[in-house]
């Protein structure tokens, strides 16, 4: 019994892999076969019942009794009628009249009913079979995927993308459900990305407002000081020059902030340009660029690369921009040594930068990607490096992660998605 049950369940699972067209024709063939058998049985039963009624009243003259109705001497219900003016006619009149009287209207009605049923029952079986086949086909193949798709559409109409559409069928409808689920996930990812961008824009605006307040306060304060003391003629020339230099520096910071805001806005709307690149040659170019940065900041940069000799499509400009920002940021916070690791995993180019500094504080882990964020005492840069890297890495189909190395240094991990061709 267990083997039969396993075979039956295996057959059901196998049918789920068949195409909708194939299963439809399977149901039609099975139902047509059943209708054909039932119609044959019904017609045969009707013929037998009609013949039984006729045979109970039939008078056969001679051994050659014909039930086909082709002989003009045989009437509709099988009576053999002797020729007129024959001796048999005179002898049979009495018997025929007796038989005709025994063939009642009820018998004639039943014979006509059975004759009608011979044509009507096959038609009824055919219509019923079509309805049953359609119902079974809809229940087995269409009902569940249609229900899931309708539910999914209802969720989307309500703006709810936090659901999952799962259908195990391997037919055309299964492919449709999986395509719908893929579309839902893509729309959810796009909406999430847009929401994150909106949140980051809010943070950027808040950060800009906060950072602009300091230089504006400096300019405003020194301007009021100059106006107040120049009227009294109490300021020396050198003090005036010094105050004006403070105002100029504050104005320079305002200009830098304005440029950085514009720069971030341009990055968010930037379309990356992909080109074919050999990973081994790319590694050599990165090493040469890092050598220049090492000399500029007086840092020791150790590079390890296991990039293969493989050609891929990647935005080379974006790779170098991210690399330079991360390494220069590490130079600001490192003591002496920085290590850079280049690798490839599946379809991603991976970059890991580790410095020997104090690592990320808890506050830095939360705020490091915010524009203009920088640790106290690090005034030589505007804190835009990691913010730019995050925008570019996500545009390149990857991400950037921060952590602390085991030796307490800061660790930055970047992965960028590569393409096998220029097709998006």
C-alpha positions in Angstrom: 0.0 0.0 0.0 2.9 2.3 0.8 4.5 1.7 -2.6 1.2 2.5 -4.4 0.8 5.7 -2.4 4.4 6.8 -3.2 3.7 6.1 -6.9 0.5 8.1 -6.8 2.2 11.1 -5.1 5.1 10.9 -7.6 2.6 10.9 -10.5 0.9 14.1 -9.0 4.3 15.8 -8.6 5.2 14.8 -12.2 2.1 16.3 -13.6 2.9 19.6 -11.9 5.9 19.7 -14.1 3.9 19.2 -17.3 2.9 22.2 -19.4 -0.6 23.7 -19.1 -1.3 22.7 -22.8 -0.2 19.1 -22.2 -2.3 18.7 -19.1 -5.3 20.3 -20.8 -5.2 17.8 -23.6 -4.7 15.0 -21.1 -7.9 15.9 -19.3 -9.8 16.3 -22.6 -8.6 12.9 -23.8 -9.5 11.1 -20.6 -13.0 12.8 -20.5 -13.6 12.1 -24.2 -12.8 8.4 -23.6 -15.2 8.3 -20.7 -17.9 10.1 -22.7 -17.4 7.7 -25.6 -17.7 4.6 -23.4 -20.8 5.9 -21.6 -22.4 7.0 -24.8 -21.9 3.5 -26.3 -23.4 1.9 -23.2 -26.3 4.2 -23.2 -27.1 3.8 -26.9 -26.8 0.0 -26.6 -29.2 0.0 -23.6 -31.7 2.2 -25.5 -31.6 -0.1 -28.5 -32.0 -3.2 -26.4 -35.0 -1.7 -24.5 -36.7 -0.6 -27.8 -36.1 -3.9 -29.4 -37.4 -5.7 -26.3 -40.7 -3.8 -26.6 -40.9 -4.4 -30.4 -40.0 -8.1 -30.0 -42.9 -8.7 -27.6 -45.4 -7.7 -30.2 -43.7 -8.7 -33.5 -45.3 -11.2 -35.8 -42.7 -12.7 -38.2 -44.0 -14.3 -41.4 -41.5 -16.8 -42.7 -37.9 -17.5 -41.8 -36.6 -14.3 -43.5 -37.8 -11.8 -40.9 -36.2 -8.4 -41.6 -35.8 -5.9 -38.8 -34.0 -3.3 -41.0 -37.2 -1.8 -42.3 -35.9 -2.0 -45.9 -38.5 -4.6 -46.9 -41.8 -2.9 -47.8 -43.7 -5.8 -46.5 -42.5 -5.2 -42.9 -43.9 -2.2 -41.0 -42.1 0.1 -38.6 -42.3 -2.1 -35.5 -41.4 -5.4 -37.2 -44.7 -6.9 -38.3 -44.5 -9.0 -41.5 -47.4 -8.0 -43.7 -48.4 -10.6 -46.3 -49.1 -9.3 -49.8 -52.6 -8.2 -50.6 -55.1 -10.6 -52.0 -52.9 -13.6 -50.9 -54.0 -16.6 -49.0 -51.7 -15.6 -46.2 -53.3 -12.2 -46.0 -56.7 -13.6 -45.4 -55.4 -16.0 -42.8 -53.4 -13.4 -41.0 -55.8 -10.6 -40.8 -57.4 -11.8 -37.6 -54.0 -12.3 -35.9 -52.6 -8.9 -37.1 -55.5 -7.1 -35.8 -55.2 -8.8 -32.5 -51.4 -8.0 -32.3 -52.0 -4.4 -33.3 -54.5 -4.0 -30.6 -52.0 -5.3 -28.1 -49.3 -2.7 -29.2 -50.5 0.2 -26.9 -49.8 3.9 -27.1 -47.5 3.5 -24.1 -45.3 1.0 -25.9 -45.1 3.3 -28.9 -44.2 6.3 -26.7 -41.5 4.3 -25.0 -40.1 3.2 -28.3 -40.0 6.9 -29.4 -38.4 7.9 -26.1 -35.6 5.3 -26.4 -35.0 6.4 -30.0 -34.6 10.0 -28.9 -32.4 9.0 -25.9 -30.0 7.3 -28.3 -29.2 10.7 -29.7 -29.8 12.9 -26.7 -27.7 11.0 -24.1 -24.4 11.2 -26.0 -24.9 14.9 -26.4 -25.7 15.3 -22.6 -22.6 13.1 -21.8 -20.4 15.3 -24.0 -21.6 18.6 -22.4 -21.3 17.1 -18.9 -17.8 15.8 -19.8 -16.7 19.2 -21.1 -17.9 20.9 -17.9 -16.2 18.3 -15.6 -13.0 18.4 -17.6 -12.9 22.2 -17.4 -13.7 22.2 -13.7 -11.0 19.7 -12.9 -8.5 21.4 -15.1 -9.2 24.8 -13.5 -9.1 23.3 -9.9 -5.9 21.4 -10.5 -3.9 23.8 -12.7 -5.4 27.3 -12.6 -7.1 28.0 -9.3 -4.1 28.2 -7.0 -1.8 30.3 -9.3 -4.7 32.6 -10.2 -5.5 33.0 -6.5 -1.9 33.8 -5.6 -1.6 36.3 -8.4 -4.8 38.0 -7.5 -3.7 38.2 -3.8 -0.3 39.7 -5.0 -2.0 42.3 -7.1 -4.3 43.2 -4.2 -1.2 43.7 -1.9 0.5 45.9 -4.5 -2.6 48.0 -5.1 -2.6 48.7 -1.3 1.1 49.7 -1.5 2.2 46.6 0.5 5.2 44.8 -1.0 6.1 42.9 2.2 4.7 39.5 1.1 6.0 36.5 -0.7 4.4 34.6 -3.6 5.4 30.9 -3.6 4.1 28.4 -6.1 5.9 25.1 -6.7 4.5 24.3 -10.1 7.1 24.0 -12.9 4.7 24.8 -15.8 4.0 28.1 -17.5 1.9 29.4 -14.6 4.7 28.5 -12.2 7.1 30.6 -14.4 4.6 33.4 -14.3 4.3 33.3 -10.5 8.1 33.3 -10.2 8.4 36.2 -12.6 5.8 38.1 -10.5 7.8 37.3 -7.3 11.0 38.5 -9.0 9.2 41.7 -10.1 7.9 42.2 -6.5 11.4 41.8 -5.1 12.8 44.2 -7.6 10.2 46.8 -6.9 10.7 46.4 -3.2 14.4 46.8 -3.6 13.9 50.0 -5.7 11.5 51.4 -3.2 13.8 50.6 -0.3 16.7 52.2 -2.1 14.6 55.3 -2.8 13.5 55.4 0.8 17.1 55.1 1.9 18.1 57.8 -0.5 15.4 60.1 0.9 16.5 59.4 4.5 20.1 60.1 3.5 19.0 63.3 1.9 17.3 64.3 5.1 20.5 63.5 7.0 22.5 65.4 4.5 20.3 68.5 4.8 20.4 68.3 8.6 24.2 67.9 8.5 24.6 70.8 6.0 22.4 73.0 8.2 24.5 72.1 11.3 27.9 72.5 9.6 26.9 75.8 7.9 25.9 77.3 11.2 29.5 77.4 12.5 31.2 79.4 9.7 28.1 81.6 9.5 28.3 82.3 13.2 32.0 83.1 12.8 31.4 85.5 9.9 28.5 87.2 11.7 30.3 87.5 15.0 33.5 89.0 13.6 31.5 91.3 11.3 29.6 92.7 14.2 32.9 93.1 16.1 34.4 95.0 13.3 31.5 97.3 12.9 31.3 98.0 16.6 35.0 98.7 17.1 35.7 100.5 13.8 33.2 103.1 14.8 35.1 103.6 18.0 38.4 103.6 16.1 39.9 101.2 18.7 41.3 98.5 16.4 44.8 98.3 15.2 45.6 97.5 11.6 47.1 94.1 12.3 44.0 93.1 14.3 41.7 94.1 11.5 43.8 92.0 9.0 43.7 89.0 11.4 39.9 89.3 11.9 39.4 89.5 8.1 41.5 86.4 7.6 39.2 84.6 10.0 36.2 85.7 8.0 37.9 84.7 4.8 38.6 81.2 6.2 35.0 80.8 7.3 33.8 81.9 3.9 36.1 79.3 2.3 34.6 76.6 4.5 31.1 77.8 3.3 32.2 77.5 -0.3 33.7 74.0 0.3 30.4 72.9 1.9 28.4 74.3 -1.0 30.7 72.5 -3.5 30.4 69.2 -1.6 26.6 69.4 -1.5 26.6 69.9 -5.2 29.1 67.1 -5.6 26.9 64.6 -3.7 23.9 65.7 -5.7 25.8 65.0 -8.9 26.9 61.6 -7.7 23.3 60.6 -6.9 22.3 61.3 -10.5 25.5 60.0 -12.1 25.3 57.2 -14.6 28.4 55.0 -14.3 30.3 54.2 -17.5 31.3 50.6 -17.8 34.2 49.4 -19.9 36.1 46.2 -20.5 39.1 45.8 -18.1 41.7 43.1 -17.4 41.7 42.5 -13.7 45.4 41.8 -13.5 46.2 45.1 -15.3 43.7 46.9 -13.1 45.6 45.5 -10.0 48.9 46.8 -11.4 47.4 50.3 -11.9 45.9 50.3 -8.4 49.3 49.5 -6.9 51.0 52.4 -8.9 48.3 54.8 -7.6 48.7 53.6 -4.0 52.5 54.1 -4.3 51.9 57.8 -5.0 49.5 58.1 -2.0 52.0 56.4 0.2 54.7 58.9 -0.6 52.3 61.9 -0.2 51.1 60.9 3.3 54.4 59.2 4.4 52.6 55.9 5.1 53.6 52.3 4.4 50.9 50.7 2.2 51.1 46.9 1.7 49.1 45.5 -1.2 48.1 41.9 -1.7 46.2 40.9 -4.8 44.8 37.6 -6.1 42.9 39.1 -9.1 43.0 36.6 -12.0 43.8 37.4 -15.6 40.2 37.8 -16.6 38.4 40.5 -18.6 35.2 41.9 -17.1 33.1 45.0 -17.6 33.5 47.5 -14.7 33.5 51.2 -14.1 37.3 51.7 -13.7 36.9 55.4 -12.8 34.5 54.4 -9.9 37.0 51.8 -8.7 39.8 54.2 -8.4 37.7 56.9 -6.9 36.5 54.6 -4.1 40.0 53.2 -3.6 41.6 56.7 -3.3 38.9 57.9 -0.9 39.2 54.9 1.4 43.0 54.8 1.4 43.4 58.6 1.9 40.8 58.4 4.8 42.9 55.6 6.3 46.1 57.8 6.0 44.4 60.4 8.1 43.7 58.0 11.0 46.6 55.4 10.7 49.8 55.6 12.6 52.1 54.2 10.0 50.9 51.0 8.2 48.0 50.3 5.9 47.2 47.1 4.2 45.1 46.7 1.0 43.7 43.4 -0.2 42.2 42.9 -3.7 40.2 39.9 -4.6 37.4 38.5 -6.7 34.5 36.4 -5.4 31.8 35.2 -7.8 30.8 38.3 -9.7 32.1 40.9 -7.2 35.4 42.8 -7.0 36.3 43.0 -3.3 38.6 45.6 -1.7 39.6 45.5 1.9 41.6 48.4 3.6 42.9 48.0 7.1 44.9 50.6 9.0 46.9 50.5 12.3 45.0 53.4 14.0 42.7 53.3 16.9 39.8 51.9 14.9 36.2 53.1 14.7 34.5 54.3 17.8 30.9 53.4 18.5 29.9 56.8 17.4 31.9 56.6 14.3 30.3 53.3 13.3 27.0 55.1 13.3 28.0 58.4 11.8 30.9 57.6 9.5 28.9 57.6 6.3 27.2 60.9 7.2 28.5 63.8 5.1 31.0 66.1 6.8 31.5 63.7 9.7 35.0 63.6 11.1 36.7 62.7 14.4 37.6 65.4 16.8 41.0 66.8 16.0 40.9 65.8 12.3 40.1 69.2 10.7 42.3 68.7 7.7 39.5 67.1 5.7 35.7 67.6 5.4 34.5 64.1 6.1 33.1 63.4 2.7 35.2 60.4 1.7 33.1 57.5 3.1 29.9 59.2 2.1 31.0 59.4 -1.5 32.2 55.8 -1.4 28.9 54.6 -0.1 27.0 56.3 -2.9 29.3 55.0 -5.6 29.5 51.5 -4.3 25.7 51.1 -4.2 25.5 52.6 -7.7 27.9 49.9 -8.8 25.6 47.2 -7.4 27.7 46.6 -4.3 28.1 48.0 -0.8 30.6 49.2 1.8 31.0 47.8 5.4 32.9 49.1 8.4 34.4 47.1 11.2 37.4 47.0 13.5 40.2 44.6 12.8 41.5 42.1 15.5 44.5 44.4 16.0 42.1 47.3 16.9 42.6 49.1 13.5 39.8 50.3 11.3 38.7 47.9 8.5 36.7 49.0 5.4 35.3 46.4 3.1 34.0 47.2 -0.4 32.4 45.0 -3.0 31.5 46.1 -6.5 29.5 44.0 -8.9 31.1 43.3 -12.2 29.4 42.5 -15.5 30.1 39.8 -18.0 29.0 42.2 -20.8 27.8 45.7 -21.4 24.2 44.7 -21.2 22.5 46.1 -17.9 
